[in-house]
Amino acid sequence: MTAGRMMRLGMSLRGLGYHIAAWRHPQVPADGTLRFDHYLRNARAAERGLFDMIFFADGIGIREKDEPRGSLARSGYEIVELEPMTLLPALAALTRNIGLVTTASTTYNEPYHVARKFATLDIISDGRAGWNIVTSWSEAEARNFNRDSHLDYDMRYGRAAEFVEVVTGLWDSWEADAFPYDKAGGLFYDERRMHVLDHQGRHFKVRGPLNVAAMPQGRPILVQAGASEQGREIAAATADVVYAAQDSMQAAQAYYADLKGRMARYGRDPDHLKILPGVRTVVGRTRAEAQAKFDELQSLVDPLVGLARVFNALGDLSGHDVDGPVPEPVIEPQMRSSVERILARARRDNLTIRQLYTQLTAGGFILIGTAADIVDVLQEWFEAGACDGFNVLPTHLPVACEDFVEHITPELQRRGLFRTAYEGRTLRENLGLPPHVNRHTAARRAVE
Amino acid sequence: MTAGRMMRLGMSLRGLGYHIAAWRHPQVPADGTLRFDHYLRNARAAERGLFDMIFFADGIGIREKDEPRGSLARSGYEIVELEPMTLLPALAALTRNIGLVTTASTTYNEPYHVARKFATLDIISDGRAGWNIVTSWSEAEARNFNRDSHLDYDMRYGRAAEFVEVVTGLWDSWEADAFPYDKAGGLFYDERRMHVLDHQGRHFKVRGPLNVAAMPQGRPILVQAGASEQGREIAAATADVVYAAQDSMQAAQAYYADLKGRMARYGRDPDHLKILPGVRTVVGRTRAEAQAKFDELQSLVDPLVGLARVFNALGDLSGHDVDGPVPEPVIEPQMRSSVERILARARRDNLTIRQLYTQLTAGGFILIGTAADIVDVLQEWFEAGACDGFNVLPTHLPVACEDFVEHITPELQRRGLFRTAYEGRTLRENLGLPPHVNRHTAARRAVE
């Protein structure tokens, strides 16, 4: 067949899923975030579904906020989990084709470590590594790393840009033909093909060379969630994949056009960056079945956990009847606009407190229906220039991951929107990205 | 059988082995340090041989010294290799019983990362993780981490002691019964069993709690190579295993007695620290075969690489005939004692330059002979209070690792000095160490 443009799909596998009550669902292993078999089961399901990659978001600490008092211990969300950079090599050993992407913070790491670990993961996985570049934002993380508060925005992004420059520089330390391994002649490496970075910048001083080489992808895939102005520029300059967060097609189209439009300035082909909005899906054989699945999850939201979700906007409502009306809050001036949006919704639809927080905890872009219903929307976005595919945020694991693979993937394939077998050996090849050319090799070729 | 005291054995798997010419040996894969299958083959051999653990030494950079000019590119030693903290989880997924120990530097890491990664490895491996605590010493590493030179000794050791205090504190963040996972009642964790470290020290400020819990070993094994005064104190206070470096039995006995003697002050049973000197073995069916194996390796030492080994002591000898006599060097005063020791040996035995550097590159404690010859010495050390077992430093991989397992392990078993099957589920159990009791649980029990 002459394949048309194909969707790229990622599956986010953090924790027990992206619904805040996931851990209470009868089919979810509540202790799964501390069990390797939980992660392995989901990774294998995603690979069975021919996903381009699995992805782990990450935080280097537990958020401290526990308001109303007692809500954190009842949330079961982002409390304890396996460290993804240690988890992925183990998953690499037991999978074969699926890409392996994880977050590493540029604020709380050193570039030499990050370069080395992702290079190693790329080798162990035979070319399936990807790095999601984040700057971190929480006070909880700052306090685990010798600080009282997190770095300000400009400092974080300045550091991030330089961090990426150092890491990508280190990855080019050795050209592909750097190692003759000549036992008879006694030559292990060719000095002319080894390059000392000698970076000296505002945030980092890193000499190099990297002590890892020969990555099957040339270098790992770079992933970002560049929403802000500086984030978009970094993404346009260097990212291979972007996780987007728009929950309307119009907003997604605008973001897509803007980001791809910035790439020409960096001499990049817009097709060499894949933009994947996050989407939650709840699929059933009928619409009623899908809705019932969703309603079951929503019914599991603990009142204290729900109240924690609206605490910032509305204050402590734990003294109120959650099945009564939303009271008039005392609003801090800087919160006014978001609070008024929430309140307007509560008043318009005559919501109780419980109805309000369950609506708010459901997340942004969520599709509930049959496989055909859901694929109708995915296809519309894909064909309307809103995305190059999607990053699936399963509500609860393993259920939502396996449901997608069993019901939605076949529907995408029937419509010719998604692969029926992995095309390439590496993540880079499966994503349809060009090979990475070492900068020093490129420079030599240019003068030859 | 009523087992007597059993030897503990570790196998060091860094690179292509501990002989400087290993990469040129015909049975060694010269590109092995960048191939996962190389590491896996050796890990599986060590597990077949019932070793307690495999171990990876590590450096976070490539040493810069290339004197005489061109020697580094010919050495093939500690140039490029997989990052061990990323490698071990992949080996964990494909092995079952063997302990997995790697180095992580307290100078170039943050304790929260180290605590989190080793806790995760302990879960993935089902209780087989160990952390070798080092302070790093090389300029090459300093220059990859924003510095011009490495920290001075007191600063490094002060930081190391505090680093270990923070990591072990974080590992106790959650008591064993912290997670009721009560879906019906909605309680995920029990606040009374979660502990905020809130460490504020000279080098670190780390709040915690750790976002990993439920390690099968309670906490990973702590390993050290405490040779210096401060290193010995840290080892006596906290280490489960020590890698020692004495190459005479008398020196090993003195070290053993000293270190075990320091433990009472910390309220520790001397049997709860296992001291393992490093040993190289070259085994043959006959002594002549063993010697021929060793001579082959020695013959592969490249003259430039050999001259680099004596450069510090004797200066650049690359203008001399390596098969001629050792010339009188110009000696820097601070080097005088070590240089004079080397020179005295050369003069006494009438060595050529080549003979001198091949002797020096062979390493410290090396045993060459039949399995019975080698086990005679290992047994003598073990029974004379010089050690609790050994850390094997294979000359070249996979040969020396597989040779040990095939020839030496059976001889140790025949004499009742080594296990014939793994006794326990975890590394801690196999080493005969007591269970780890969470400090907060212990404190509660004490008042109850």
Interface residues (C-beta under 8 A of the other chain):
Chain A: W23 R24 P26 A30 D31 L34 R35 F36 G59 I60 G61 I62 G70 A73 R74 S75 G76 E78 I79 V80 E81 L82 E83 M85 T86 L87 L88 P89 A90 L91 A92 A93 L94 Y108 N109 E110 Y112 H113 R116 K117 A119 T120 L121 I123 I124 A140 R143 N144 F145 N146 R147 W174 F179 Y181 K183 G186 L187 F188 Y189 D190 E191 M194 F204 K205 V206 R207 G208 P209 N211 V212 A213 A214 D302 L304 V305
Chain B: W23 R24 P26 A30 D31 L34 R35 F36 G59 I60 G61 I62 G70 A73 R74 S75 G76 E78 I79 V80 E81 L82 E83 M85 T86 L87 L88 P89 A90 L91 A92 A93 L94 Y108 N109 E110 Y112 H113 R116 K117 A119 T120 L121 I123 I124 A140 R143 N144 F145 N146 R147 W174 F179 Y181 K183 G186 L187 F188 Y189 D190 E191 M194 F204 K205 V206 R207 G208 P209 N211 V212 A213 A214 D302 L304 V305
